[in-house]
Amino acid sequence: MTDVALQPWSDDDLDLLRRANTPELMDQMGGVEADEQVIARHERYLRLWREGAGFQFRIMIPGHPEGVGIVGYWHRDEDGEPVLESGWSVESEYRGQGIAPAAVIAMLEVARAHGDTLPVHAYPRVDNAASNAVCRKAGFTLLGEKDFEVTPGNVLHTNDWVYELAPATA
Ligand SMILES: CC(C)(COP(=O)(O)OP(=O)(O)OC[C@H]1O[C@@H](n2cnc3c(N)ncnc32)[C@H](O)[C@@H]1OP(=O)(O)O)[C@@H](O)C(=O)NCCC(=O)NCCS
């Protein structure tokens, strides 16, 4: 397993978020953001941690304490049901080394240790082979396809994957 460490989102992570704001990467998440939107997102990540509503992490690998990617999960309503949603990205020069699956598995362990029991969903676009592969490698189950409104009016055609944190009851 690739050696990764996760660090809770902190004041120092604005640059990490700016490095992730590339067309190639943000196309998967609703489009590139203006710098004010990136700063607002950074503030939101800090606030969600304080409120216990969302948990973003810096992904670190040996020799790169500044971070090479982002992984996180947050609470949302799925057709009236409370669920957890997760998301991730790895900077382009570090891809293809298994960093994202290792980070997602580490994040699921953190969520479980934190006492979270709701199902964790992920919604990669159906054409995002790399991210669908991450879901599979991290142990998610494919539920089917789903049109997903990432920002108002911006609908992506995605797969709905789920990972059950709570053991199944007999
Ligand atoms: C999806 C993403 C996080 C995967 O991260 P990663 O650390 O490269 O993950 P892996 O190393 O397991 O590679 C995943 C797949 O990427 C592909 N891949 C392999 N090498 C690659 C490379 N050098 N560059 C790009 N993709 C590569 C392969 O299909 C691989 O799957 P496989 O191992 O089954 O062949 C990363 O590609 C990314 O940040 N993409 C843009 C943002 C995004 O799509 N986020 C998810 C939104 S739902």
The ligand as an SDF file (V2000), in Angstrom:
LIG
                    3D

 48 50  0  0  0  0  0  0  0  0999 V2000
   -8.8170   10.3860   -9.7220 C   0  0  0  0  0  0  0  0  0  0  0  0
   -7.4380   10.6340   -9.1360 C   0  0  0  0  0  0  0  0  0  0  0  0
   -7.6070   11.2350   -7.7390 C   0  0  0  0  0  0  0  0  0  0  0  0
   -6.6750    9.3010   -9.0400 C   0  0  0  0  0  0  0  0  0  0  0  0
   -5.4970    9.4920   -8.2420 O   0  0  0  0  0  0  0  0  0  0  0  0
   -4.2270    8.5000   -8.3270 P   0  0  0  0  0  0  0  0  0  0  0  0
   -3.4730    8.7100   -7.0610 O   0  0  0  0  0  0  0  0  0  0  0  0
   -3.5210    8.7030   -9.5960 O   0  0  0  0  0  0  0  0  0  0  0  0
   -4.9240    7.0590   -8.3180 O   0  0  0  0  0  0  0  0  0  0  0  0
   -4.2690    5.6920   -8.8640 P   0  0  0  0  0  0  0  0  0  0  0  0
   -2.7960    5.7630   -8.7910 O   0  0  0  0  0  0  0  0  0  0  0  0
   -4.9780    4.5930   -8.1880 O   0  0  0  0  0  0  0  0  0  0  0  0
   -4.6970    5.6880  -10.3920 O   0  0  0  0  0  0  0  0  0  0  0  0
   -6.0570    5.5790  -10.7170 C   0  0  0  0  0  0  0  0  0  0  0  0
   -6.1570    5.3070  -12.1970 C   0  0  0  0  0  0  0  0  0  0  0  0
   -5.5930    6.4210  -12.8950 O   0  0  0  0  0  0  0  0  0  0  0  0
   -5.0230    5.9530  -14.1250 C   0  0  0  0  0  0  0  0  0  0  0  0
   -3.5800    6.3490  -14.1580 N   0  0  0  0  0  0  0  0  0  0  0  0
   -2.5070    5.5810  -13.9930 C   0  0  0  0  0  0  0  0  0  0  0  0
   -1.4030    6.2980  -14.1340 N   0  0  0  0  0  0  0  0  0  0  0  0
   -1.7660    7.5490  -14.3780 C   0  0  0  0  0  0  0  0  0  0  0  0
   -1.0580    8.7350  -14.6000 C   0  0  0  0  0  0  0  0  0  0  0  0
    0.2730    8.7810  -14.5970 N   0  0  0  0  0  0  0  0  0  0  0  0
   -1.7550    9.8650  -14.8100 N   0  0  0  0  0  0  0  0  0  0  0  0
   -3.1060    9.8390  -14.8050 C   0  0  0  0  0  0  0  0  0  0  0  0
   -3.8260    8.7310  -14.5830 N   0  0  0  0  0  0  0  0  0  0  0  0
   -3.1660    7.5800  -14.3760 C   0  0  0  0  0  0  0  0  0  0  0  0
   -5.1830    4.4800  -14.1630 C   0  0  0  0  0  0  0  0  0  0  0  0
   -6.3530    4.2040  -14.9050 O   0  0  0  0  0  0  0  0  0  0  0  0
   -5.4010    4.1230  -12.7130 C   0  0  0  0  0  0  0  0  0  0  0  0
   -6.1910    3.0040  -12.5540 O   0  0  0  0  0  0  0  0  0  0  0  0
   -5.5350    1.5160  -12.5620 P   0  0  0  0  0  0  0  0  0  0  0  0
   -4.5300    1.4980  -11.4380 O   0  0  0  0  0  0  0  0  0  0  0  0
   -6.7100    0.6410  -12.3120 O   0  0  0  0  0  0  0  0  0  0  0  0
   -4.9030    1.3600  -13.8900 O   0  0  0  0  0  0  0  0  0  0  0  0
   -6.6230   11.6240  -10.0100 C   0  0  0  0  0  0  0  0  0  0  0  0
   -6.5590   11.1090  -11.3110 O   0  0  0  0  0  0  0  0  0  0  0  0
   -7.2150   13.0290  -10.0410 C   0  0  0  0  0  0  0  0  0  0  0  0
   -6.9440   13.8480   -9.1520 O   0  0  0  0  0  0  0  0  0  0  0  0
   -8.0210   13.3170  -11.0550 N   0  0  0  0  0  0  0  0  0  0  0  0
   -8.6530   14.6410  -11.2050 C   0  0  0  0  0  0  0  0  0  0  0  0
   -9.6390   14.9530  -10.0980 C   0  0  0  0  0  0  0  0  0  0  0  0
  -10.7620   13.9570   -9.9940 C   0  0  0  0  0  0  0  0  0  0  0  0
  -11.2020   13.4040  -10.9860 O   0  0  0  0  0  0  0  0  0  0  0  0
  -11.2200   13.7290   -8.7660 N   0  0  0  0  0  0  0  0  0  0  0  0
  -12.3230   12.8440   -8.5120 C   0  0  0  0  0  0  0  0  0  0  0  0
  -13.6210   13.5530   -8.6700 C   0  0  0  0  0  0  0  0  0  0  0  0
  -14.9450   12.4400   -8.3200 S   0  0  0  0  0  0  0  0  0  0  0  0
  1  2  1  0
  2  3  1  0
  2  4  1  0
  2 36  1  0
  4  5  1  0
  5  6  1  0
  6  7  2  0
  6  8  1  0
  6  9  1  0
  9 10  1  0
 10 11  2  0
 10 12  1  0
 10 13  1  0
 13 14  1  0
 14 15  1  0
 15 16  1  0
 15 30  1  0
 16 17  1  0
 17 18  1  0
 17 28  1  0
 18 19  1  0
 18 27  1  0
 19 20  2  0
 20 21  1  0
 21 22  1  0
 21 27  2  0
 22 23  1  0
 22 24  2  0
 24 25  1  0
 25 26  2  0
 26 27  1  0
 28 29  1  0
 28 30  1  0
 30 31  1  0
 31 32  1  0
 32 33  2  0
 32 34  1  0
 32 35  1  0
 36 37  1  0
 36 38  1  0
 38 39  2  0
 38 40  1  0
 40 41  1  0
 41 42  1  0
 42 43  1  0
 43 44  2  0
 43 45  1  0
 45 46  1  0
 46 47  1  0
 47 48  1  0
M  END
$$$$
